[in-house]
């Protein structure tokens, strides 16, 4: 029965995109684009929160 079990997460990549937006924010802050850096950090923060919520749900199920 376990041989046919589907994994709960088949993709997503929220943590990957959070790291991408974090690096974008670091580069934008280094060149002085404060608006882009702030928006990128907010997007990265949201992706990290979604990742944590989904990880907790996956562990509980």
mmCIF file as Biopython writes it, N, C-alpha, C and O atoms, coordinates in Angstrom:
data_model
#
loop_
_atom_site.group_PDB
_atom_site.id
_atom_site.type_symbol
_atom_site.label_atom_id
_atom_site.label_alt_id
_atom_site.label_comp_id
_atom_site.label_asym_id
_atom_site.label_entity_id
_atom_site.label_seq_id
_atom_site.pdbx_PDB_ins_code
_atom_site.Cartn_x
_atom_site.Cartn_y
_atom_site.Cartn_z
_atom_site.occupancy
_atom_site.B_iso_or_equiv
_atom_site.auth_seq_id
_atom_site.auth_asym_id
_atom_site.pdbx_PDB_model_num
ATOM 1   N N  . UNK A ? 1  ? 0.824  -1.193 0.000  1.0 0.0 1  A 1 
ATOM 2   C CA . UNK A ? 1  ? 0.000  0.000  0.000  1.0 0.0 1  A 1 
ATOM 3   C C  . UNK A ? 1  ? 0.871  1.262  0.000  1.0 0.0 1  A 1 
ATOM 4   O O  . UNK A ? 1  ? 0.500  2.265  -0.610 1.0 0.0 1  A 1 
ATOM 5   N N  . UNK A ? 2  ? 2.011  1.224  0.669  1.0 0.0 2  A 1 
ATOM 6   C CA . UNK A ? 2  ? 2.875  2.402  0.731  1.0 0.0 2  A 1 
ATOM 7   C C  . UNK A ? 2  ? 3.589  2.671  -0.589 1.0 0.0 2  A 1 
ATOM 8   O O  . UNK A ? 2  ? 4.066  3.781  -0.827 1.0 0.0 2  A 1 
ATOM 9   N N  . UNK A ? 3  ? 3.660  1.651  -1.450 1.0 0.0 3  A 1 
ATOM 10  C CA . UNK A ? 3  ? 4.341  1.833  -2.727 1.0 0.0 3  A 1 
ATOM 11  C C  . UNK A ? 3  ? 3.586  2.798  -3.631 1.0 0.0 3  A 1 
ATOM 12  O O  . UNK A ? 3  ? 4.182  3.418  -4.511 1.0 0.0 3  A 1 
ATOM 13  N N  . UNK A ? 4  ? 2.276  2.931  -3.421 1.0 0.0 4  A 1 
ATOM 14  C CA . UNK A ? 4  ? 1.464  3.805  -4.251 1.0 0.0 4  A 1 
ATOM 15  C C  . UNK A ? 4  ? 1.156  5.138  -3.595 1.0 0.0 4  A 1 
ATOM 16  O O  . UNK A ? 4  ? 0.349  5.908  -4.115 1.0 0.0 4  A 1 
ATOM 17  N N  . UNK A ? 5  ? 1.780  5.424  -2.468 1.0 0.0 5  A 1 
ATOM 18  C CA . UNK A ? 5  ? 1.506  6.674  -1.755 1.0 0.0 5  A 1 
ATOM 19  C C  . UNK A ? 5  ? 2.092  7.847  -2.525 1.0 0.0 5  A 1 
ATOM 20  O O  . UNK A ? 5  ? 3.244  7.810  -2.958 1.0 0.0 5  A 1 
ATOM 21  N N  . UNK A ? 6  ? 1.288  8.880  -2.689 1.0 0.0 6  A 1 
ATOM 22  C CA . UNK A ? 6  ? 1.739  10.092 -3.361 1.0 0.0 6  A 1 
ATOM 23  C C  . UNK A ? 6  ? 2.354  11.032 -2.331 1.0 0.0 6  A 1 
ATOM 24  O O  . UNK A ? 6  ? 1.815  11.169 -1.233 1.0 0.0 6  A 1 
ATOM 25  N N  . UNK A ? 7  ? 3.452  11.674 -2.653 1.0 0.0 7  A 1 
ATOM 26  C CA . UNK A ? 7  ? 3.993  12.659 -1.719 1.0 0.0 7  A 1 
ATOM 27  C C  . UNK A ? 7  ? 3.051  13.853 -1.599 1.0 0.0 7  A 1 
ATOM 28  O O  . UNK A ? 7  ? 2.374  14.224 -2.558 1.0 0.0 7  A 1 
ATOM 29  N N  . UNK A ? 8  ? 3.018  14.443 -0.419 1.0 0.0 8  A 1 
ATOM 30  C CA . UNK A ? 8  ? 2.120  15.576 -0.178 1.0 0.0 8  A 1 
ATOM 31  C C  . UNK A ? 8  ? 2.525  16.783 -1.016 1.0 0.0 8  A 1 
ATOM 32  O O  . UNK A ? 8  ? 1.674  17.481 -1.568 1.0 0.0 8  A 1 
ATOM 33  N N  . UNK A ? 9  ? 3.824  17.021 -1.105 1.0 0.0 9  A 1 
ATOM 34  C CA . UNK A ? 9  ? 4.302  18.163 -1.867 1.0 0.0 9  A 1 
ATOM 35  C C  . UNK A ? 9  ? 4.988  17.658 -3.134 1.0 0.0 9  A 1 
ATOM 36  O O  . UNK A ? 9  ? 6.014  16.982 -3.060 1.0 0.0 9  A 1 
ATOM 37  N N  . UNK A ? 10 ? 4.433  17.979 -4.273 1.0 0.0 10 A 1 
ATOM 38  C CA . UNK A ? 10 ? 5.018  17.537 -5.535 1.0 0.0 10 A 1 
ATOM 39  C C  . UNK A ? 10 ? 5.795  18.643 -6.222 1.0 0.0 10 A 1 
ATOM 40  O O  . UNK A ? 10 ? 6.327  18.430 -7.311 1.0 0.0 10 A 1 
ATOM 41  N N  . UNK A ? 11 ? 5.872  19.775 -5.638 1.0 0.0 11 A 1 
ATOM 42  C CA . UNK A ? 11 ? 6.588  20.891 -6.249 1.0 0.0 11 A 1 
ATOM 43  C C  . UNK A ? 11 ? 6.520  22.085 -5.324 1.0 0.0 11 A 1 
ATOM 44  O O  . UNK A ? 11 ? 6.716  21.957 -4.116 1.0 0.0 11 A 1 
ATOM 45  N N  . UNK A ? 12 ? 6.246  23.223 -5.879 1.0 0.0 12 A 1 
ATOM 46  C CA . UNK A ? 12 ? 6.128  24.416 -5.058 1.0 0.0 12 A 1 
ATOM 47  C C  . UNK A ? 12 ? 7.345  25.284 -5.205 1.0 0.0 12 A 1 
ATOM 48  O O  . UNK A ? 12 ? 7.419  26.119 -6.106 1.0 0.0 12 A 1 
ATOM 49  N N  . UNK A ? 13 ? 8.292  25.093 -4.330 1.0 0.0 13 A 1 
ATOM 50  C CA . UNK A ? 13 ? 9.504  25.866 -4.395 1.0 0.0 13 A 1 
ATOM 51  C C  . UNK A ? 13 ? 9.414  27.210 -3.700 1.0 0.0 13 A 1 
ATOM 52  O O  . UNK A ? 13 ? 10.078 28.164 -4.103 1.0 0.0 13 A 1 
ATOM 53  N N  . UNK A ? 14 ? 8.592  27.293 -2.653 1.0 0.0 14 A 1 
ATOM 54  C CA . UNK A ? 14 ? 8.454  28.571 -1.953 1.0 0.0 14 A 1 
ATOM 55  C C  . UNK A ? 14 ? 9.770  29.008 -1.331 1.0 0.0 14 A 1 
ATOM 56  O O  . UNK A ? 14 ? 10.103 30.193 -1.342 1.0 0.0 14 A 1 
ATOM 57  N N  . UNK A ? 15 ? 10.517 28.056 -0.790 1.0 0.0 15 A 1 
ATOM 58  C CA . UNK A ? 15 ? 11.799 28.414 -0.183 1.0 0.0 15 A 1 
ATOM 59  C C  . UNK A ? 15 ? 12.794 28.869 -1.249 1.0 0.0 15 A 1 
ATOM 60  O O  . UNK A ? 15 ? 13.569 29.798 -1.018 1.0 0.0 15 A 1 
ATOM 61  N N  . UNK A ? 16 ? 12.777 28.229 -2.400 1.0 0.0 16 A 1 
ATOM 62  C CA . UNK A ? 16 ? 13.648 28.632 -3.509 1.0 0.0 16 A 1 
ATOM 63  C C  . UNK A ? 16 ? 13.357 30.073 -3.923 1.0 0.0 16 A 1 
ATOM 64  O O  . UNK A ? 16 ? 14.276 30.878 -4.076 1.0 0.0 16 A 1 
ATOM 65  N N  . UNK A ? 17 ? 12.066 30.396 -4.106 1.0 0.0 17 A 1 
ATOM 66  C CA . UNK A ? 17 ? 11.710 31.748 -4.537 1.0 0.0 17 A 1 
ATOM 67  C C  . UNK A ? 17 ? 11.971 32.765 -3.438 1.0 0.0 17 A 1 
ATOM 68  O O  . UNK A ? 17 ? 12.292 33.918 -3.728 1.0 0.0 17 A 1 
ATOM 69  N N  . UNK A ? 18 ? 11.841 32.360 -2.184 1.0 0.0 18 A 1 
ATOM 70  C CA . UNK A ? 18 ? 12.157 33.270 -1.084 1.0 0.0 18 A 1 
ATOM 71  C C  . UNK A ? 18 ? 13.642 33.641 -1.113 1.0 0.0 18 A 1 
ATOM 72  O O  . UNK A ? 18 ? 14.001 34.800 -0.902 1.0 0.0 18 A 1 
ATOM 73  N N  . UNK A ? 19 ? 14.492 32.666 -1.373 1.0 0.0 19 A 1 
ATOM 74  C CA . UNK A ? 19 ? 15.933 32.942 -1.448 1.0 0.0 19 A 1 
ATOM 75  C C  . UNK A ? 19 ? 16.242 33.838 -2.645 1.0 0.0 19 A 1 
ATOM 76  O O  . UNK A ? 19 ? 17.073 34.741 -2.548 1.0 0.0 19 A 1 
ATOM 77  N N  . UNK A ? 20 ? 15.577 33.592 -3.769 1.0 0.0 20 A 1 
ATOM 78  C CA . UNK A ? 20 ? 15.789 34.424 -4.963 1.0 0.0 20 A 1 
ATOM 79  C C  . UNK A ? 20 ? 15.413 35.879 -4.670 1.0 0.0 20 A 1 
ATOM 80  O O  . UNK A ? 20 ? 16.172 36.792 -4.993 1.0 0.0 20 A 1 
ATOM 81  N N  . UNK A ? 21 ? 14.239 36.097 -4.058 1.0 0.0 21 A 1 
ATOM 82  C CA . UNK A ? 21 ? 13.810 37.466 -3.764 1.0 0.0 21 A 1 
ATOM 83  C C  . UNK A ? 21 ? 14.688 38.107 -2.688 1.0 0.0 21 A 1 
ATOM 84  O O  . UNK A ? 21 ? 14.901 39.319 -2.710 1.0 0.0 21 A 1 
ATOM 85  N N  . UNK A ? 22 ? 15.199 37.310 -1.750 1.0 0.0 22 A 1 
ATOM 86  C CA . UNK A ? 22 ? 16.111 37.847 -0.744 1.0 0.0 22 A 1 
ATOM 87  C C  . UNK A ? 22 ? 17.406 38.324 -1.390 1.0 0.0 22 A 1 
ATOM 88  O O  . UNK A ? 22 ? 17.907 39.401 -1.065 1.0 0.0 22 A 1 
ATOM 89  N N  . UNK A ? 23 ? 17.945 37.525 -2.301 1.0 0.0 23 A 1 
ATOM 90  C CA . UNK A ? 23 ? 19.169 37.938 -3.001 1.0 0.0 23 A 1 
ATOM 91  C C  . UNK A ? 23 ? 18.920 39.169 -3.868 1.0 0.0 23 A 1 
ATOM 92  O O  . UNK A ? 23 ? 19.775 40.049 -3.964 1.0 0.0 23 A 1 
ATOM 93  N N  . UNK A ? 24 ? 17.753 39.229 -4.495 1.0 0.0 24 A 1 
ATOM 94  C CA . UNK A ? 24 ? 17.390 40.416 -5.272 1.0 0.0 24 A 1 
ATOM 95  C C  . UNK A ? 24 ? 17.330 41.649 -4.371 1.0 0.0 24 A 1 
ATOM 96  O O  . UNK A ? 24 ? 17.769 42.729 -4.766 1.0 0.0 24 A 1 
ATOM 97  N N  . UNK A ? 25 ? 16.795 41.491 -3.183 1.0 0.0 25 A 1 
ATOM 98  C CA . UNK A ? 25 ? 16.720 42.610 -2.247 1.0 0.0 25 A 1 
ATOM 99  C C  . UNK A ? 25 ? 18.110 43.063 -1.809 1.0 0.0 25 A 1 
ATOM 100 O O  . UNK A ? 25 ? 18.364 44.261 -1.685 1.0 0.0 25 A 1 
ATOM 101 N N  . UNK A ? 26 ? 19.001 42.117 -1.578 1.0 0.0 26 A 1 
ATOM 102 C CA . UNK A ? 26 ? 20.374 42.464 -1.182 1.0 0.0 26 A 1 
ATOM 103 C C  . UNK A ? 26 ? 21.068 43.241 -2.299 1.0 0.0 26 A 1 
ATOM 104 O O  . UNK A ? 26 ? 21.721 44.251 -2.038 1.0 0.0 26 A 1 
ATOM 105 N N  . UNK A ? 27 ? 20.931 42.777 -3.535 1.0 0.0 27 A 1 
ATOM 106 C CA . UNK A ? 27 ? 21.559 43.462 -4.668 1.0 0.0 27 A 1 
ATOM 107 C C  . UNK A ? 27 ? 20.941 44.846 -4.866 1.0 0.0 27 A 1 
ATOM 108 O O  . UNK A ? 27 ? 21.652 45.819 -5.116 1.0 0.0 27 A 1 
ATOM 109 N N  . UNK A ? 28 ? 19.614 44.927 -4.754 1.0 0.0 28 A 1 
ATOM 110 C CA . UNK A ? 28 ? 18.941 46.220 -4.929 1.0 0.0 28 A 1 
ATOM 111 C C  . UNK A ? 28 ? 19.357 47.204 -3.840 1.0 0.0 28 A 1 
ATOM 112 O O  . UNK A ? 28 ? 19.543 48.390 -4.113 1.0 0.0 28 A 1 
ATOM 113 N N  . UNK A ? 29 ? 19.501 46.726 -2.627 1.0 0.0 29 A 1 
ATOM 114 C CA . UNK A ? 29 ? 19.940 47.605 -1.539 1.0 0.0 29 A 1 
ATOM 115 C C  . UNK A ? 29 ? 21.378 48.063 -1.755 1.0 0.0 29 A 1 
ATOM 116 O O  . UNK A ? 29 ? 21.732 49.193 -1.415 1.0 0.0 29 A 1 
ATOM 117 N N  . UNK A ? 30 ? 22.207 47.187 -2.319 1.0 0.0 30 A 1 
ATOM 118 C CA . UNK A ? 30 ? 23.609 47.537 -2.554 1.0 0.0 30 A 1 
ATOM 119 C C  . UNK A ? 30 ? 23.751 48.631 -3.612 1.0 0.0 30 A 1 
ATOM 120 O O  . UNK A ? 30 ? 24.656 49.461 -3.529 1.0 0.0 30 A 1 
ATOM 121 N N  . UNK A ? 31 ? 22.862 48.635 -4.603 1.0 0.0 31 A 1 
ATOM 122 C CA . UNK A ? 31 ? 22.954 49.651 -5.650 1.0 0.0 31 A 1 
ATOM 123 C C  . UNK A ? 31 ? 22.104 50.875 -5.338 1.0 0.0 31 A 1 
ATOM 124 O O  . UNK A ? 31 ? 22.117 51.845 -6.094 1.0 0.0 31 A 1 
ATOM 125 N N  . UNK A ? 32 ? 21.371 50.840 -4.241 1.0 0.0 32 A 1 
ATOM 126 C CA . UNK A ? 32 ? 20.644 52.016 -3.803 1.0 0.0 32 A 1 
ATOM 127 C C  . UNK A ? 32 ? 19.173 52.063 -4.185 1.0 0.0 32 A 1 
ATOM 128 O O  . UNK A ? 32 ? 18.529 53.094 -3.990 1.0 0.0 32 A 1 
ATOM 129 N N  . UNK A ? 33 ? 18.627 50.994 -4.716 1.0 0.0 33 A 1 
ATOM 130 C CA . UNK A ? 33 ? 17.211 50.958 -5.077 1.0 0.0 33 A 1 
ATOM 131 C C  . UNK A ? 33 ? 16.412 50.502 -3.856 1.0 0.0 33 A 1 
ATOM 132 O O  . UNK A ? 33 ? 16.072 49.324 -3.739 1.0 0.0 33 A 1 
ATOM 133 N N  . UNK A ? 34 ? 16.117 51.420 -2.961 1.0 0.0 34 A 1 
ATOM 134 C CA . UNK A ? 34 ? 15.487 51.069 -1.690 1.0 0.0 34 A 1 
ATOM 135 C C  . UNK A ? 34 ? 14.063 50.560 -1.864 1.0 0.0 34 A 1 
ATOM 136 O O  . UNK A ? 34 ? 13.629 49.680 -1.121 1.0 0.0 34 A 1 
ATOM 137 N N  . UNK A ? 35 ? 13.333 51.100 -2.833 1.0 0.0 35 A 1 
ATOM 138 C CA . UNK A ? 35 ? 11.961 50.655 -3.048 1.0 0.0 35 A 1 
ATOM 139 C C  . UNK A ? 35 ? 11.893 49.202 -3.508 1.0 0.0 35 A 1 
ATOM 140 O O  . UNK A ? 35 ? 11.084 48.419 -3.011 1.0 0.0 35 A 1 
ATOM 141 N N  . UNK A ? 36 ? 12.750 48.854 -4.461 1.0 0.0 36 A 1 
ATOM 142 C CA . UNK A ? 36 ? 12.803 47.487 -4.965 1.0 0.0 36 A 1 
ATOM 143 C C  . UNK A ? 36 ? 13.270 46.537 -3.863 1.0 0.0 36 A 1 
ATOM 144 O O  . UNK A ? 36 ? 12.768 45.419 -3.748 1.0 0.0 36 A 1 
ATOM 145 N N  . UNK A ? 37 ? 14.222 46.980 -3.064 1.0 0.0 37 A 1 
ATOM 146 C CA . UNK A ? 37 ? 14.726 46.140 -1.978 1.0 0.0 37 A 1 
ATOM 147 C C  . UNK A ? 37 ? 13.634 45.867 -0.946 1.0 0.0 37 A 1 
ATOM 148 O O  . UNK A ? 37 ? 13.507 44.744 -0.458 1.0 0.0 37 A 1 
ATOM 149 N N  . UNK A ? 38 ? 12.856 46.877 -0.617 1.0 0.0 38 A 1 
ATOM 150 C CA . UNK A ? 38 ? 11.794 46.699 0.365  1.0 0.0 38 A 1 
ATOM 151 C C  . UNK A ? 38 ? 10.702 45.768 -0.122 1.0 0.0 38 A 1 
ATOM 152 O O  . UNK A ? 38 ? 10.229 44.910 0.622  1.0 0.0 38 A 1 
ATOM 153 N N  . UNK A ? 39 ? 10.303 45.938 -1.380 1.0 0.0 39 A 1 
ATOM 154 C CA . UNK A ? 39 ? 9.269  45.070 -1.947 1.0 0.0 39 A 1 
ATOM 155 C C  . UNK A ? 39 ? 9.778  43.633 -2.057 1.0 0.0 39 A 1 
ATOM 156 O O  . UNK A ? 39 ? 9.038  42.691 -1.774 1.0 0.0 39 A 1 
ATOM 157 N N  . UNK A ? 40 ? 11.024 43.460 -2.460 1.0 0.0 40 A 1 
ATOM 158 C CA . UNK A ? 40 ? 11.592 42.119 -2.575 1.0 0.0 40 A 1 
ATOM 159 C C  . UNK A ? 40 ? 11.669 41.435 -1.219 1.0 0.0 40 A 1 
ATOM 160 O O  . UNK A ? 40 ? 11.417 40.234 -1.118 1.0 0.0 40 A 1 
ATOM 161 N N  . UNK A ? 41 ? 12.013 42.178 -0.179 1.0 0.0 41 A 1 
ATOM 162 C CA . UNK A ? 41 ? 12.068 41.584 1.160  1.0 0.0 41 A 1 
ATOM 163 C C  . UNK A ? 41 ? 10.679 41.185 1.642  1.0 0.0 41 A 1 
ATOM 164 O O  . UNK A ? 41 ? 10.532 40.158 2.305  1.0 0.0 41 A 1 
ATOM 165 N N  . UNK A ? 42 ? 9.668  41.969 1.326  1.0 0.0 42 A 1 
ATOM 166 C CA . UNK A ? 42 ? 8.303  41.617 1.715  1.0 0.0 42 A 1 
ATOM 167 C C  . UNK A ? 42 ? 7.842  40.353 0.998  1.0 0.0 42 A 1 
ATOM 168 O O  . UNK A ? 42 ? 7.217  39.487 1.610  1.0 0.0 42 A 1 
ATOM 169 N N  . UNK A ? 43 ? 8.140  40.243 -0.275 1.0 0.0 43 A 1 
ATOM 170 C CA . UNK A ? 43 ? 7.773  39.044 -1.029 1.0 0.0 43 A 1 
ATOM 171 C C  . UNK A ? 43 ? 8.508  37.830 -0.473 1.0 0.0 43 A 1 
ATOM 172 O O  . UNK A ? 43 ? 7.913  36.765 -0.308 1.0 0.0 43 A 1 
ATOM 173 N N  . UNK A ? 44 ? 9.799  37.985 -0.182 1.0 0.0 44 A 1 
ATOM 174 C CA . UNK A ? 44 ? 10.567 36.875 0.393  1.0 0.0 44 A 1 
ATOM 175 C C  . UNK A ? 44 ? 9.997  36.473 1.747  1.0 0.0 44 A 1 
ATOM 176 O O  . UNK A ? 44 ? 9.918  35.284 2.057  1.0 0.0 44 A 1 
ATOM 177 N N  . UNK A ? 45 ? 9.598  37.452 2.559  1.0 0.0 45 A 1 
ATOM 178 C CA . UNK A ? 45 ? 9.025  37.148 3.876  1.0 0.0 45 A 1 
ATOM 179 C C  . UNK A ? 45 ? 7.717  36.370 3.737  1.0 0.0 45 A 1 
ATOM 180 O O  . UNK A ? 45 ? 7.467  35.435 4.498  1.0 0.0 45 A 1 
ATOM 181 N N  . UNK A ? 46 ? 6.895  36.749 2.781  1.0 0.0 46 A 1 
ATOM 182 C CA . UNK A ? 46 ? 5.624  36.049 2.557  1.0 0.0 46 A 1 
ATOM 183 C C  . UNK A ? 46 ? 5.880  34.618 2.104  1.0 0.0 46 A 1 
ATOM 184 O O  . UNK A ? 46 ? 5.213  33.695 2.571  1.0 0.0 46 A 1 
ATOM 185 N N  . UNK A ? 47 ? 6.841  34.420 1.198  1.0 0.0 47 A 1 
ATOM 186 C CA . UNK A ? 47 ? 7.150  33.069 0.736  1.0 0.0 47 A 1 
ATOM 187 C C  . UNK A ? 47 ? 7.693  32.201 1.866  1.0 0.0 47 A 1 
ATOM 188 O O  . UNK A ? 47 ? 7.371  31.015 1.936  1.0 0.0 47 A 1 
ATOM 189 N N  . UNK A ? 48 ? 8.508  32.767 2.748  1.0 0.0 48 A 1 
ATOM 190 C CA . UNK A ? 48 ? 9.013  32.000 3.886  1.0 0.0 48 A 1 
ATOM 191 C C  . UNK A ? 48 ? 7.872  31.620 4.816  1.0 0.0 48 A 1 
ATOM 192 O O  . UNK A ? 48 ? 7.833  30.494 5.311  1.0 0.0 48 A 1 
ATOM 193 N N  . UNK A ? 49 ? 6.951  32.527 5.061  1.0 0.0 49 A 1 
ATOM 194 C CA . UNK A ? 49 ? 5.805  32.200 5.917  1.0 0.0 49 A 1 
ATOM 195 C C  . UNK A ? 49 ? 4.940  31.108 5.293  1.0 0.0 49 A 1 
ATOM 196 O O  . UNK A ? 49 ? 4.495  30.203 5.999  1.0 0.0 49 A 1 
ATOM 197 N N  . UNK A ? 50 ? 4.693  31.175 3.989  1.0 0.0 50 A 1 
ATOM 198 C CA . UNK A ? 50 ? 3.931  30.131 3.317  1.0 0.0 50 A 1 
ATOM 199 C C  . UNK A ? 50 ? 4.660  28.798 3.415  1.0 0.0 50 A 1 
ATOM 200 O O  . UNK A ? 50 ? 4.037  27.764 3.658  1.0 0.0 50 A 1 
ATOM 201 N N  . UNK A ? 51 ? 5.975  28.819 3.228  1.0 0.0 51 A 1 
ATOM 202 C CA . UNK A ? 51 ? 6.763  27.587 3.333  1.0 0.0 51 A 1 
ATOM 203 C C  . UNK A ? 51 ? 6.651  26.993 4.728  1.0 0.0 51 A 1 
ATOM 204 O O  . UNK A ? 51 ? 6.464  25.784 4.869  1.0 0.0 51 A 1 
ATOM 205 N N  . UNK A ? 52 ? 6.761  27.819 5.759  1.0 0.0 52 A 1 
ATOM 206 C CA . UNK A ? 52 ? 6.682  27.316 7.133  1.0 0.0 52 A 1 
ATOM 207 C C  . UNK A ? 52 ? 5.298  26.740 7.414  1.0 0.0 52 A 1 
ATOM 208 O O  . UNK A ? 52 ? 5.185  25.679 8.028  1.0 0.0 52 A 1 
ATOM 209 N N  . UNK A ? 53 ? 4.259  27.418 6.978  1.0 0.0 53 A 1 
ATOM 210 C CA . UNK A ? 53 ? 2.890  26.915 7.198  1.0 0.0 53 A 1 
ATOM 211 C C  . UNK A ? 53 ? 2.699  25.577 6.492  1.0 0.0 53 A 1 
ATOM 212 O O  . UNK A ? 53 ? 2.163  24.641 7.085  1.0 0.0 53 A 1 
ATOM 213 N N  . UNK A ? 54 ? 3.125  25.473 5.246  1.0 0.0 54 A 1 
ATOM 214 C CA . UNK A ? 54 ? 2.971  24.225 4.511  1.0 0.0 54 A 1 
ATOM 215 C C  . UNK A ? 54 ? 3.827  23.113 5.106  1.0 0.0 54 A 1 
ATOM 216 O O  . UNK A ? 54 ? 3.411  21.954 5.113  1.0 0.0 54 A 1 
ATOM 217 N N  . UNK A ? 55 ? 5.014  23.445 5.605  1.0 0.0 55 A 1 
ATOM 218 C CA . UNK A ? 55 ? 5.867  22.430 6.233  1.0 0.0 55 A 1 
ATOM 219 C C  . UNK A ? 55 ? 5.220  21.892 7.519  1.0 0.0 55 A 1 
ATOM 220 O O  . UNK A ? 55 ? 5.265  20.689 7.777  1.0 0.0 55 A 1 
ATOM 221 N N  . UNK A ? 56 ? 4.626  22.770 8.315  1.0 0.0 56 A 1 
ATOM 222 C CA . UNK A ? 56 ? 3.957  22.330 9.538  1.0 0.0 56 A 1 
ATOM 223 C C  . UNK A ? 56 ? 2.755  21.460 9.209  1.0 0.0 56 A 1 
ATOM 224 O O  . UNK A ? 56 ? 2.534  20.431 9.847  1.0 0.0 56 A 1 
ATOM 225 N N  . UNK A ? 57 ? 1.974  21.873 8.209  1.0 0.0 57 A 1 
ATOM 226 C CA . UNK A ? 57 ? 0.817  21.081 7.802  1.0 0.0 57 A 1 
ATOM 227 C C  . UNK A ? 57 ? 1.254  19.712 7.292  1.0 0.0 57 A 1 
ATOM 228 O O  . UNK A ? 57 ? 0.621  18.703 7.604  1.0 0.0 57 A 1 
ATOM 229 N N  . UNK A ? 58 ? 2.330  19.670 6.510  1.0 0.0 58 A 1 
ATOM 230 C CA . UNK A ? 58 ? 2.838  18.404 5.984  1.0 0.0 58 A 1 
ATOM 231 C C  . UNK A ? 58 ? 3.330  17.493 7.111  1.0 0.0 58 A 1 
ATOM 232 O O  . UNK A ? 58 ? 3.165  16.275 7.037  1.0 0.0 58 A 1 
ATOM 233 N N  . UNK A ? 59 ? 3.926  18.063 8.139  1.0 0.0 59 A 1 
ATOM 234 C CA . UNK A ? 59 ? 4.395  17.259 9.259  1.0 0.0 59 A 1 
ATOM 235 C C  . UNK A ? 59 ? 3.249  16.726 10.098 1.0 0.0 59 A 1 
ATOM 236 O O  . UNK A ? 59 ? 3.352  15.647 10.682 1.0 0.0 59 A 1 
ATOM 237 N N  . UNK A ? 60 ? 2.164  17.472 10.162 1.0 0.0 60 A 1 
ATOM 238 C CA . UNK A ? 60 ? 1.029  17.044 10.973 1.0 0.0 60 A 1 
ATOM 239 C C  . UNK A ? 60 ? 0.191  15.984 10.261 1.0 0.0 60 A 1 
ATOM 240 O O  . UNK A ? 60 ? -0.483 15.195 10.922 1.0 0.0 60 A 1 
ATOM 241 N N  . UNK A ? 61 ? 0.219  15.950 8.953  1.0 0.0 61 A 1 
ATOM 242 C CA . UNK A ? 61 ? -0.620 14.984 8.212  1.0 0.0 61 A 1 
ATOM 243 C C  . UNK A ? 61 ? 0.059  13.671 8.017  1.0 0.0 61 A 1 
ATOM 244 O O  . UNK A ? 61 ? -0.515 12.762 7.416  1.0 0.0 61 A 1 
#
